[in-house]
Amino acid sequence: MRYKLAIASGKGGTGKTSISVNLAALMADNPPANINQVLLSDMDVEEPNASLFFNDPNCMLRQDEHRLVPEWDQQRCTLCKRCSNVCEFNAIAFLGTRVLVFPDLCHSCHACSTLCPDDALPMKKHKMGESAYFKPQFENLTLIENRLDIGQPSAVPLISKAFENLENAAIDNSFIIMDAPPGTSCPMMEVTKNADFVLMVTEPTPFGLHDLRIAVETVKKIQRPMAVVLNKAGSGRDQLIEDYCKREGLDIVGKIPESQQVAEAYSRGELVYKLNNEIGEVWQQLGNNLKKQMQL
């Protein structure tokens, strides 16, 4: 059994990565009885930073990640135009007696290559980013950080590859935490649609509530169970989020209090889940509530 938890947010800056790394460390420190391994995958591939919180973890492996893009073979091509007719993304164009392939528009669907009667569009590897495997200071925790190359047109292909890497790295009874990209666009959807449970991170502000609403409606479309964690709680506006969650039937499984001590530790790249007794109890309660939600 593999338990996949996506940690998402409707907007950036709510503390999504902070929740992800601290929850992974908490679970690795005190795993449920049926969990043999904790995997943390940073799928915010355009700006991954989870490794910064683990005090220079040992990098076990770095590997380039590729996507497949058709490459025109002029010697074989008979200019039948079947490839451009079938391409839904306008990634192939004819210029007289030449065929142009636009890699940035290609979605690697293989339709042009497969349907070409002359095998004139073989799929070739194009580097899109890299994955790095880290071993933090926890015996049964592994971190996979996925980083998109500058200039790549879409994060989705690398996120799809990150799921393949997770499947290969996971063992029986793995607890998988996926730090999703912020917002509600395609990269966030690519992560949450493969999750068993989605934890929404929000903050008690009008902007936080506005973007939480959009994120919740998005996840409802893919019919994933979810709950909410309220970060920077205690500022006097918690009721904004509490009232909304009550109307929507969403459980608030944790409230991380706003704290200068936590903010200072975060700015130094430190884990905060056991910074002091008060904070430790808050994180322990969050972990216990999530175990109940996910039936661990």
Summary of the structure (lengths in Angstrom):
residues: 296
radius of gyration: 21.9
end to end distance: 10.8
largest distance: 72.8
contacts: 966
relative contact order: 0.20
helix: 34%
strand: 27%
